[in-house]
């Protein structure tokens, strides 16, 4: 994720996704385990893939409201986790800021963990609820998409590379669930969400193809080398519903969790709906799309360009060229995606 | 603190200070409360003013070793706290790195808190041990040192300003102890340490006066304005032993804590001892002193210079001129300070 608060400003889609999960979030907060009265324990929730925190404030506030109506005055902790290079300073400023749950709820204490959630993060039997919003499509390592492909929808991806990537993503998710099983108390609720594809594996958005075009332009104009572009690799796999279901059906997962819900939605980016309703200009849509691409993918796209000048060139040219390609073709592009989530109960 | 890992590289004195507290750290780990067997609770330690973490690894490893020998296999959490703008990414990389206690001890889980410790940080009765190393001389707000003074040793400080600052520092420490009293279980051990002065209020180091000289040079050469320099104010008060003792003697503090130790040391910077033994050159000492000044004070010294060019000028000139002033006068300058600590037990 891009730092300096940038991600917070360009995550409108991620907010829209939360609406599709909202009733499940509330129901989970109404039914999750609570610490036994007199045990002296706190109620603890973990927020995985927290990024800079803006999108965590509303759901965690909603959850705290439900939990506090069940157990007034129960102290709580909120553990926000993301990778070590996450922008934790922005997170802590958001946590102290106006929209934070810390302003509404007394006796709730946030902390942060800077470690991949593909590792153990907290002591065993510590968590009563766990949110992993719009994050489980990120894999611990970038798959080998083949010589020139850099994502699962790239025309150069082979069937074999894709099959191997699916298998790796299944293993990664299984490992994730094994860690979480140890960390959660019996009766804990987990809401796990990820960007997805439809059952054919199609993305909702044509933007990755447009990024391809721009990278191709930069190569053909001699501005960057083919070999650098070939090294681009984004550590994301957007699962199909059947990919998720296959993991949830594994006997070791069934032994730890009951599956309360699996839901796939095609979630429109709010700015596209506003455009269709004539409320905003096409330019606004283009800005939102380019902002989204840069916020999510810039670090991965820039990674192979280690030379400072080359890096700066790609950093400038990519958004500029994406913008000029889209601006002339109103209504043709979108940054809407399939979204998949599951609700689990720790047995 | 200066970010980007800089503080970690320039905190040799802070490491030397730990030696003066070492036996107390071990004894506290041997006698602190542990969670009751069968309570399902973890052993929890908080590390206040953690900065980028390097200096926390050794003492926390030493503490974990003692606790694990008392209660083998007891899971633990370590909460590292510092201000929101602390360099948490470096902290999390240090926590995952070679010298980290996470490499030596299983089932120990670090997290971070980005909030001033003059606020509540964790739920009540949560902590079994608390370290606040070389940090309690930092106040929540810069005192009003008067029109031109920017620290307690400045020739322009009035007796009244200094008295007011002492009073404010006492109030701040009392507030700090009140928060910690709620957070600690009965039997928790707290080791609280700070840069100090001798009973006359003298600093150990002549470096602040040299910084004065450089700032004065910059004004007289017309490079920066007098009014900007007058706005410099460092939020530090280095207490005398009697300042600390007066707070510890307050009835509300005595009701919460017993005082196990109060100790004042003059701690020499290791590089100065190496120089005196003929092991390093004077240039090495100068580099260490300038590095220390910049690591600790640069953010406060630069704060009034909001204009980018002015800021850059001071950022360059201050270390350069400090270095040239010192390099010609071998053995005349040092970055050694008085250090004061107390060991408390929560009643």
Interface residues (C-beta under 8 A of the other chain):
Chain A: X39 X40 X41 X42 X75 X76 X77 X79 X84 X85 X86 X88 X89 X91 X92 X93 X95 X96 X107 X109 X110 X111 X112 X113 X114 X115 X120 X121 X122 X123 X124 X125 X126
Chain B: X39 X40 X41 X42 X75 X76 X77 X79 X84 X85 X86 X88 X89 X91 X92 X93 X95 X96 X107 X109 X110 X111 X112 X113 X114 X115 X120 X121 X122 X123 X124 X125 X126
